[in-house]
């Protein structure tokens, strides 16, 4: 079974999970972690480890908000400490299309395929709308 964890600064992760559930409903095995001002790095790492190891799923995907940020760095430390047979995937730059694509993927798809598609969907969803309207409005 696949499980998704969204880990971000502030309450973004919680809000993303609530938004995903609004769009596709519950039951997609998605958890979240919020790094707030009141948490030290050590407390955050302990909470993330508990969340990551709470189930023994076949595959785990952790999406973080910012590459090189404290949340991503903590998750990277945890990832590096895992045996190679643990299917732990870490992806930074989380956004809604990325989560939806991953959550709705079929269990027969390889996780690498799913994540590549999810990252592509994240890229495809970024548009500068002014440029799209230029030909129509001018």
Rosetta blueprint (number, residue, H / E / L):
1 X L
2 X E
3 X E
4 X E
5 X E
6 X E
7 X E
8 X E
9 X E
10 X L
11 X L
12 X H
13 X H
14 X H
15 X H
16 X H
17 X H
18 X H
19 X H
20 X H
21 X H
22 X H
23 X H
24 X H
25 X L
26 X L
27 X L
28 X L
29 X L
30 X E
31 X E
32 X E
33 X E
34 X E
35 X E
36 X L
37 X L
38 X L
39 X L
40 X L
41 X H
42 X H
43 X H
44 X H
45 X H
46 X H
47 X H
48 X H
49 X H
50 X H
51 X H
52 X H
53 X L
54 X L
55 X L
56 X L
57 X L
58 X L
59 X E
60 X E
61 X E
62 X E
63 X E
64 X E
65 X L
66 X L
67 X L
68 X L
69 X L
70 X H
71 X H
72 X H
73 X H
74 X H
75 X H
76 X H
77 X H
78 X H
79 X H
80 X H
81 X L
82 X L
83 X L
84 X L
85 X L
86 X L
87 X E
88 X E
89 X E
90 X E
91 X E
92 X E
93 X L
94 X L
95 X L
96 X H
97 X H
98 X H
99 X H
100 X H
101 X H
102 X H
103 X H
104 X L
105 X L
106 X L
107 X L
108 X L
109 X L
110 X L
111 X H
112 X H
113 X H
114 X H
115 X H
116 X H
117 X H
118 X H
119 X H
120 X H
121 X H
122 X H
123 X H
124 X H
125 X L
126 X L
127 X L
128 X L
129 X H
130 X H
131 X H
132 X H
133 X H
134 X H
135 X H
136 X H
137 X H
138 X L
